Amino acid sequence: MAFDYAVALTGGIATGKSSATVILSLYGFRFIDADKIAHAMLDQQYQKIAELFGADYVVNEKVDRVKLGKLVFADTHKRKMLEALLHPLIYDEIVRLSEEQEKFKKPYIVDIPLFFENRRYPIKRSVVCYAPKSTQIERLMKRDGYTEEEALRRVESQMDIEEKRKLATYVIDNSKDLKQLQNECQRVKDEIIADFVC
């Protein structure tokens, strides 16, 4: 049975999920990464991408993710087309990997950026990596060179981070510095382990 020992990790764009993942993996958690699976599926489906969006979105049998990202973040209909293609494939692969992890009978983390938006995965516990919306925008502009408008569009394409925070079983507050993030990850690690021991 999939997902009995799973904990979903989510957050918003630029809330520090990648940094939290590194720290939590140092504590021994095993991960299933939905983004990595999505990238692999995207490249596997390069012919379908060319059919749906045009041949100029594929270079040497690889999808130009940056170019496709600009298109789908600016056009909700095209984003839904892409999701309709990829989400069932990603789901099947995550279920397969989850069934492998269940054999260990220990908590593991499934990193799913759109966990609450899609409500596709029957995972009971969730961790939200949190930073306020203003911090998300600031980080995106600094990290990726987006204009404020581009950063805002990406942040607003996801469920509001305050809403995710309310839905979470556990919250990692990453609104300050790395030391705070380390402390938050340790606290959440202890809470997860305690919950699965009970």
C-alpha positions as protocol buffer text, in pm:
chain_id: "A"
residue {
  index: 1
  type: MET
  ca { x: 0 y: 0 z: 0 }
}
residue {
  index: 2
  type: ALA
  ca { x: 139 y: 341 z: -98 }
}
residue {
  index: 3
  type: PHE
  ca { x: 176 y: 649 z: 126 }
}
residue {
  index: 4
  type: ASP
  ca { x: 118 y: 503 z: 478 }
}
residue {
  index: 5
  type: TYR
  ca { x: 458 y: 632 z: 598 }
}
residue {
  index: 6
  type: ALA
  ca { x: 468 y: 929 z: 361 }
}
residue {
  index: 7
  type: VAL
  ca { x: 487 y: 1295 z: 462 }
}
residue {
  index: 8
  type: ALA
  ca { x: 425 y: 1547 z: 184 }
}
residue {
  index: 9
  type: LEU
  ca { x: 666 y: 1841 z: 166 }
}
residue {
  index: 10
  type: THR
  ca { x: 533 y: 2150 z: -4 }
}
residue {
  index: 11
  type: GLY
  ca { x: 555 y: 2526 z: 13 }
}
residue {
  index: 12
  type: GLY
  ca { x: 560 y: 2802 z: -241 }
}
residue {
  index: 13
  type: ILE
  ca { x: 811 y: 2908 z: -500 }
}
residue {
  index: 14
  type: ALA
  ca { x: 1119 y: 3057 z: -326 }
}
residue {
  index: 15
  type: THR
  ca { x: 1015 y: 2952 z: 25 }
}
residue {
  index: 16
  type: GLY
  ca { x: 1337 y: 2751 z: 65 }
}
residue {
  index: 17
  type: LYS
  ca { x: 1207 y: 2401 z: 8 }
}
residue {
  index: 18
  type: SER
  ca { x: 1533 y: 2293 z: -159 }
}
residue {
  index: 19
  type: SER
  ca { x: 1738 y: 2405 z: 142 }
}
residue {
  index: 20
  type: ALA
  ca { x: 1497 y: 2233 z: 380 }
}
residue {
  index: 21
  type: THR
  ca { x: 1525 y: 1915 z: 171 }
}
residue {
  index: 22
  type: VAL
  ca { x: 1905 y: 1914 z: 206 }
}
residue {
  index: 23
  type: ILE
  ca { x: 1883 y: 1958 z: 585 }
}
residue {
  index: 24
  type: LEU
  ca { x: 1607 y: 1697 z: 629 }
}
residue {
  index: 25
  type: SER
  ca { x: 1799 y: 1445 z: 417 }
}
residue {
  index: 26
  type: LEU
  ca { x: 2098 y: 1493 z: 654 }
}
residue {
  index: 27
  type: TYR
  ca { x: 1864 y: 1377 z: 932 }
}
residue {
  index: 28
  type: GLY
  ca { x: 1817 y: 1051 z: 742 }
}
residue {
  index: 29
  type: PHE
  ca { x: 1485 y: 1109 z: 566 }
}
residue {
  index: 30
  type: ARG
  ca { x: 1452 y: 946 z: 226 }
}
residue {
  index: 31
  type: PHE
  ca { x: 1291 y: 1158 z: -47 }
}
residue {
  index: 32
  type: ILE
  ca { x: 1074 y: 1117 z: -353 }
}
residue {
  index: 33
  type: ASP
  ca { x: 1109 y: 1435 z: -560 }
}
residue {
  index: 34
  type: ALA
  ca { x: 808 y: 1516 z: -779 }
}
residue {
  index: 35
  type: ASP
  ca { x: 998 y: 1790 z: -965 }
}
residue {
  index: 36
  type: LYS
  ca { x: 1278 y: 1553 z: -1069 }
}
residue {
  index: 37
  type: ILE
  ca { x: 1017 y: 1303 z: -1185 }
}
residue {
  index: 38
  type: ALA
  ca { x: 834 y: 1582 z: -1372 }
}
residue {
  index: 39
  type: HIS
  ca { x: 1155 y: 1685 z: -1552 }
}
residue {
  index: 40
  type: ALA
  ca { x: 1222 y: 1325 z: -1656 }
}
residue {
  index: 41
  type: MET
  ca { x: 862 y: 1282 z: -1777 }
}
residue {
  index: 42
  type: LEU
  ca { x: 877 y: 1612 z: -1964 }
}
residue {
  index: 43
  type: ASP
  ca { x: 1182 y: 1499 z: -2159 }
}
residue {
  index: 44
  type: GLN
  ca { x: 1027 y: 1157 z: -2225 }
}
residue {
  index: 45
  type: GLN
  ca { x: 724 y: 1335 z: -2371 }
}
residue {
  index: 46
  type: TYR
  ca { x: 923 y: 1573 z: -2594 }
}
residue {
  index: 47
  type: GLN
  ca { x: 735 y: 1464 z: -2909 }
}
residue {
  index: 48
  type: LYS
  ca { x: 399 y: 1531 z: -2745 }
}
residue {
  index: 49
  type: ILE
  ca { x: 527 y: 1870 z: -2620 }
}
residue {
  index: 50
  type: ALA
  ca { x: 626 y: 1961 z: -2977 }
}
residue {
  index: 51
  type: GLU
  ca { x: 277 y: 1855 z: -3095 }
}
residue {
  index: 52
  type: LEU
  ca { x: 95 y: 2055 z: -2827 }
}
residue {
  index: 53
  type: PHE
  ca { x: 308 y: 2370 z: -2808 }
}
residue {
  index: 54
  type: GLY
  ca { x: 527 y: 2374 z: -3120 }
}
residue {
  index: 55
  type: ALA
  ca { x: 860 y: 2227 z: -3232 }
}
residue {
  index: 56
  type: ASP
  ca { x: 1051 y: 2535 z: -3112 }
}
residue {
  index: 57
  type: TYR
  ca { x: 993 y: 2421 z: -2750 }
}
residue {
  index: 58
  type: VAL
  ca { x: 1214 y: 2114 z: -2811 }
}
residue {
  index: 59
  type: VAL
  ca { x: 1589 y: 2125 z: -2876 }
}
residue {
  index: 60
  type: ASN
  ca { x: 1783 y: 1803 z: -2950 }
}
residue {
  index: 61
  type: GLU
  ca { x: 1502 y: 1585 z: -2812 }
}
residue {
  index: 62
  type: LYS
  ca { x: 1500 y: 1784 z: -2485 }
}
residue {
  index: 63
  type: VAL
  ca { x: 1225 y: 2022 z: -2381 }
}
residue {
  index: 64
  type: ASP
  ca { x: 1336 y: 2385 z: -2339 }
}
residue {
  index: 65
  type: ARG
  ca { x: 1194 y: 2415 z: -1986 }
}
residue {
  index: 66
  type: VAL
  ca { x: 1270 y: 2787 z: -1950 }
}
residue {
  index: 67
  type: LYS
  ca { x: 1088 y: 2874 z: -2272 }
}
residue {
  index: 68
  type: LEU
  ca { x: 796 y: 2641 z: -2195 }
}
residue {
  index: 69
  type: GLY
  ca { x: 779 y: 2781 z: -1841 }
}
residue {
  index: 70
  type: LYS
  ca { x: 740 y: 3136 z: -1973 }
}
residue {
  index: 71
  type: LEU
  ca { x: 457 y: 3020 z: -2198 }
}
residue {
  index: 72
  type: VAL
  ca { x: 259 y: 2822 z: -1939 }
}
residue {
  index: 73
  type: PHE
  ca { x: 299 y: 3077 z: -1659 }
}
residue {
  index: 74
  type: ALA
  ca { x: 155 y: 3344 z: -1889 }
}
residue {
  index: 75
  type: ASP
  ca { x: -134 y: 3130 z: -2021 }
}
residue {
  index: 76
  type: THR
  ca { x: -358 y: 2932 z: -1783 }
}
residue {
  index: 77
  type: HIS
  ca { x: -511 y: 2723 z: -2064 }
}
residue {
  index: 78
  type: LYS
  ca { x: -167 y: 2609 z: -2183 }
}
residue {
  index: 79
  type: ARG
  ca { x: -60 y: 2534 z: -1826 }
}
residue {
  index: 80
  type: LYS
  ca { x: -367 y: 2312 z: -1785 }
}
residue {
  index: 81
  type: MET
  ca { x: -281 y: 2133 z: -2112 }
}
residue {
  index: 82
  type: LEU
  ca { x: 70 y: 2061 z: -1983 }
}
residue {
  index: 83
  type: GLU
  ca { x: -62 y: 1944 z: -1644 }
}
residue {
  index: 84
  type: ALA
  ca { x: -317 y: 1713 z: -1813 }
}
residue {
  index: 85
  type: LEU
  ca { x: -32 y: 1546 z: -2002 }
}
residue {
  index: 86
  type: LEU
  ca { x: 220 y: 1519 z: -1718 }
}
residue {
  index: 87
  type: HIS
  ca { x: 27 y: 1476 z: -1392 }
}
residue {
  index: 88
  type: PRO
  ca { x: -103 y: 1120 z: -1451 }
}
residue {
  index: 89
  type: LEU
  ca { x: 248 y: 1004 z: -1552 }
}
residue {
  index: 90
  type: ILE
  ca { x: 406 y: 1172 z: -1248 }
}
residue {
  index: 91
  type: TYR
  ca { x: 141 y: 1025 z: -1017 }
}
residue {
  index: 92
  type: ASP
  ca { x: 200 y: 668 z: -1138 }
}
residue {
  index: 93
  type: GLU
  ca { x: 575 y: 701 z: -1087 }
}
residue {
  index: 94
  type: ILE
  ca { x: 535 y: 850 z: -737 }
}
residue {
  index: 95
  type: VAL
  ca { x: 301 y: 565 z: -638 }
}
residue {
  index: 96
  type: ARG
  ca { x: 558 y: 311 z: -765 }
}
residue {
  index: 97
  type: LEU
  ca { x: 841 y: 476 z: -567 }
}
residue {
  index: 98
  type: SER
  ca { x: 620 y: 510 z: -258 }
}
residue {
  index: 99
  type: GLU
  ca { x: 544 y: 139 z: -259 }
}
residue {
  index: 100
  type: GLU
  ca { x: 921 y: 76 z: -256 }
}
residue {
  index: 101
  type: GLN
  ca { x: 968 y: 313 z: 41 }
}
residue {
  index: 102
  type: GLU
  ca { x: 684 y: 155 z: 240 }
}
residue {
  index: 103
  type: LYS
  ca { x: 890 y: -164 z: 277 }
}
residue {
  index: 104
  type: PHE
  ca { x: 1121 y: 19 z: 523 }
}
residue {
  index: 105
  type: LYS
  ca { x: 828 y: 103 z: 757 }
}
residue {
  index: 106
  type: LYS
  ca { x: 984 y: 444 z: 837 }
}
residue {
  index: 107
  type: PRO
  ca { x: 865 y: 795 z: 753 }
}
residue {
  index: 108
  type: TYR
  ca { x: 988 y: 933 z: 420 }
}
residue {
  index: 109
  type: ILE
  ca { x: 917 y: 1259 z: 241 }
}
residue {
  index: 110
  type: VAL
  ca { x: 741 y: 1312 z: -89 }
}
residue {
  index: 111
  type: ASP
  ca { x: 835 y: 1655 z: -221 }
}
residue {
  index: 112
  type: ILE
  ca { x: 525 y: 1777 z: -409 }
}
residue {
  index: 113
  type: PRO
  ca { x: 516 y: 2151 z: -493 }
}
residue {
  index: 114
  type: LEU
  ca { x: 142 y: 2151 z: -577 }
}
residue {
  index: 115
  type: PHE
  ca { x: 30 y: 1908 z: -305 }
}
residue {
  index: 116
  type: PHE
  ca { x: -262 y: 2119 z: -181 }
}
residue {
  index: 117
  type: GLU
  ca { x: -353 y: 2263 z: -522 }
}
residue {
  index: 118
  type: ASN
  ca { x: -405 y: 1924 z: -685 }
}
residue {
  index: 119
  type: ARG
  ca { x: -524 y: 1715 z: -388 }
}
residue {
  index: 120
  type: ARG
  ca { x: -420 y: 1414 z: -592 }
}
residue {
  index: 121
  type: TYR
  ca { x: -214 y: 1230 z: -331 }
}
residue {
  index: 122
  type: PRO
  ca { x: -378 y: 1055 z: -32 }
}
residue {
  index: 123
  type: ILE
  ca { x: -100 y: 1156 z: 209 }
}
residue {
  index: 124
  type: LYS
  ca { x: -226 y: 1234 z: 561 }
}
residue {
  index: 125
  type: ARG
  ca { x: 65 y: 1444 z: 693 }
}
residue {
  index: 126
  type: SER
  ca { x: 225 y: 1746 z: 532 }
}
residue {
  index: 127
  type: VAL
  ca { x: 513 y: 1986 z: 594 }
}
residue {
  index: 128
  type: VAL
  ca { x: 492 y: 2339 z: 456 }
}
residue {
  index: 129
  type: CYS
  ca { x: 812 y: 2534 z: 406 }
}
residue {
  index: 130
  type: TYR
  ca { x: 697 y: 2888 z: 479 }
}
residue {
  index: 131
  type: ALA
  ca { x: 814 y: 3238 z: 394 }
}
residue {
  index: 132
  type: PRO
  ca { x: 583 y: 3542 z: 356 }
}
residue {
  index: 133
  type: LYS
  ca { x: 473 y: 3640 z: 4 }
}
residue {
  index: 134
  type: SER
  ca { x: 687 y: 3956 z: 9 }
}
residue {
  index: 135
  type: THR
  ca { x: 994 y: 3742 z: 87 }
}
residue {
  index: 136
  type: GLN
  ca { x: 906 y: 3498 z: -194 }
}
residue {
  index: 137
  type: ILE
  ca { x: 891 y: 3786 z: -445 }
}
residue {
  index: 138
  type: GLU
  ca { x: 1215 y: 3940 z: -317 }
}
residue {
  index: 139
  type: ARG
  ca { x: 1399 y: 3605 z: -335 }
}
residue {
  index: 140
  type: LEU
  ca { x: 1272 y: 3529 z: -686 }
}
residue {
  index: 141
  type: MET
  ca { x: 1384 y: 3867 z: -816 }
}
residue {
  index: 142
  type: LYS
  ca { x: 1728 y: 3824 z: -658 }
}
residue {
  index: 143
  type: ARG
  ca { x: 1774 y: 3455 z: -744 }
}
residue {
  index: 144
  type: ASP
  ca { x: 1629 y: 3437 z: -1097 }
}
residue {
  index: 145
  type: GLY
  ca { x: 1648 y: 3798 z: -1213 }
}
residue {
  index: 146
  type: TYR
  ca { x: 1272 y: 3829 z: -1258 }
}
residue {
  index: 147
  type: THR
  ca { x: 1099 y: 4164 z: -1263 }
}
residue {
  index: 148
  type: GLU
  ca { x: 859 y: 4222 z: -975 }
}
residue {
  index: 149
  type: GLU
  ca { x: 568 y: 4152 z: -1212 }
}
residue {
  index: 150
  type: GLU
  ca { x: 718 y: 3821 z: -1332 }
}
residue {
  index: 151
  type: ALA
  ca { x: 794 y: 3714 z: -976 }
}
residue {
  index: 152
  type: LEU
  ca { x: 442 y: 3805 z: -863 }
}
residue {
  index: 153
  type: ARG
  ca { x: 288 y: 3608 z: -1151 }
}
residue {
  index: 154
  type: ARG
  ca { x: 480 y: 3296 z: -1051 }
}
residue {
  index: 155
  type: VAL
  ca { x: 393 y: 3333 z: -683 }
}
residue {
  index: 156
  type: GLU
  ca { x: 26 y: 3390 z: -763 }
}
residue {
  index: 157
  type: SER
  ca { x: 8 y: 3087 z: -994 }
}
residue {
  index: 158
  type: GLN
  ca { x: 18 y: 2878 z: -674 }
}
residue {
  index: 159
  type: MET
  ca { x: -213 y: 2864 z: -374 }
}
residue {
  index: 160
  type: ASP
  ca { x: -141 y: 3148 z: -130 }
}
residue {
  index: 161
  type: ILE
  ca { x: 134 y: 3051 z: 114 }
}
residue {
  index: 162
  type: GLU
  ca { x: -75 y: 3162 z: 415 }
}
residue {
  index: 163
  type: GLU
  ca { x: -347 y: 2917 z: 308 }
}
residue {
  index: 164
  type: LYS
  ca { x: -93 y: 2635 z: 277 }
}
residue {
  index: 165
  type: ARG
  ca { x: 41 y: 2720 z: 621 }
}
residue {
  index: 166
  type: LYS
  ca { x: -309 y: 2671 z: 769 }
}
residue {
  index: 167
  type: LEU
  ca { x: -350 y: 2332 z: 599 }
}
residue {
  index: 168
  type: ALA
  ca { x: -11 y: 2192 z: 708 }
}
residue {
  index: 169
  type: THR
  ca { x: 49 y: 1930 z: 975 }
}
residue {
  index: 170
  type: TYR
  ca { x: 397 y: 2079 z: 1033 }
}
residue {
  index: 171
  type: VAL
  ca { x: 540 y: 2420 z: 936 }
}
residue {
  index: 172
  type: ILE
  ca { x: 906 y: 2501 z: 873 }
}
residue {
  index: 173
  type: ASP
  ca { x: 938 y: 2879 z: 907 }
}
residue {
  index: 174
  type: ASN
  ca { x: 1207 y: 2991 z: 662 }
}
residue {
  index: 175
  type: SER
  ca { x: 1148 y: 3365 z: 682 }
}
residue {
  index: 176
  type: LYS
  ca { x: 1486 y: 3448 z: 836 }
}
residue {
  index: 177
  type: ASP
  ca { x: 1837 y: 3302 z: 807 }
}
residue {
  index: 178
  type: LEU
  ca { x: 1995 y: 2958 z: 761 }
}
residue {
  index: 179
  type: LYS
  ca { x: 2038 y: 2905 z: 1137 }
}
residue {
  index: 180
  type: GLN
  ca { x: 1664 y: 2951 z: 1189 }
}
residue {
  index: 181
  type: LEU
  ca { x: 1595 y: 2708 z: 902 }
}
residue {
  index: 182
  type: GLN
  ca { x: 1823 y: 2446 z: 1062 }
}
residue {
  index: 183
  type: ASN
  ca { x: 1645 y: 2484 z: 1397 }
}
residue {
  index: 184
  type: GLU
  ca { x: 1304 y: 2461 z: 1232 }
}
residue {
  index: 185
  type: CYS
  ca { x: 1403 y: 2148 z: 1038 }
}
residue {
  index: 186
  type: GLN
  ca { x: 1530 y: 1981 z: 1354 }
}
residue {
  index: 187
  type: ARG
  ca { x: 1208 y: 2063 z: 1541 }
}
residue {
  index: 188
  type: VAL
  ca { x: 990 y: 1927 z: 1256 }
}
residue {
  index: 189
  type: LYS
  ca { x: 1208 y: 1615 z: 1224 }
}
residue {
  index: 190
  type: ASP
  ca { x: 1154 y: 1541 z: 1595 }
}
residue {
  index: 191
  type: GLU
  ca { x: 777 y: 1596 z: 1560 }
}
residue {
  index: 192
  type: ILE
  ca { x: 750 y: 1365 z: 1258 }
}
residue {
  index: 193
  type: ILE
  ca { x: 947 y: 1087 z: 1428 }
}
residue {
  index: 194
  type: ALA
  ca { x: 740 y: 1121 z: 1746 }
}
residue {
  index: 195
  type: ASP
  ca { x: 414 y: 1103 z: 1548 }
}
residue {
  index: 196
  type: PHE
  ca { x: 516 y: 782 z: 1367 }
}
residue {
  index: 197
  type: VAL
  ca { x: 638 y: 615 z: 1688 }
}
residue {
  index: 198
  type: CYS
  ca { x: 299 y: 670 z: 1857 }
}
